[in-house]
């Protein structure tokens, strides 16, 4: 079996986790809240999606710095 470096494994799992988060968020938003074709509602939807993603990235960064300081 191929041995993967711990740092590479962490980034791989983080990348997969981020992709799954984006897919799940989009599925939830488009199935629960039917997109209205009004441009204001669509722009607000995109802004809140970006804000949630930024908060998610900040949490991942905090987890990474904790992981990095422990190992």
C-alpha positions in Angstrom: 0.0 0.0 0.0 1.2 3.5 -0.8 2.3 5.5 2.3 1.0 9.1 2.2 2.6 11.9 4.1 0.5 13.2 7.1 0.4 16.8 5.8 -0.7 15.7 2.3 -3.4 13.4 3.8 -4.7 16.3 5.9 -4.9 18.6 2.9 -6.6 15.8 0.8 -9.2 15.2 3.5 -9.8 18.9 3.9 -10.2 19.3 0.1 -12.7 16.5 0.0 -14.5 17.9 3.0 -14.8 21.4 1.4 -16.1 19.9 -1.8 -18.7 17.9 0.0 -19.7 20.9 2.0 -20.2 23.0 -1.1 -22.3 20.3 -2.8 -24.5 19.7 0.2 -25.0 23.5 0.8 -26.0 24.0 -2.9 -28.4 21.0 -2.8 -30.0 22.2 0.4 -30.4 25.7 -0.9 -31.8 24.7 -4.2 -34.2 22.0 -2.9 -35.5 23.7 0.2 -35.6 27.2 -1.1 -36.7 27.3 -4.7 -34.6 29.9 -6.5 -36.6 32.9 -7.4 -35.6 34.5 -10.7 -35.7 38.0 -9.1 -32.2 39.4 -9.4 -32.1 40.9 -5.9 -33.0 37.5 -4.3 -30.4 35.7 -6.4 -27.7 38.2 -5.5 -28.6 37.9 -1.8 -28.5 34.1 -2.1 -25.0 34.3 -3.6 -23.8 36.8 -0.9 -25.0 34.6 1.9 -23.5 31.5 0.3 -20.1 33.2 0.0 -20.4 34.4 3.7 -21.1 30.9 4.9 -18.2 29.6 2.9 -15.9 32.2 4.4 -16.9 31.3 7.9 -16.4 27.6 7.0 -12.9 28.4 5.7 -12.0 30.3 8.9 -13.1 27.4 11.1 -11.0 25.0 9.0 -8.0 27.4 9.3 -8.4 27.4 13.1 -8.6 23.6 13.1 -5.5 23.4 10.9 -3.4 25.7 13.1 -4.5 23.6 16.1 -3.5 20.5 14.3 -0.2 22.0 13.2 0.7 23.1 16.7 0.0 19.7 18.1 2.0 17.7 15.6 
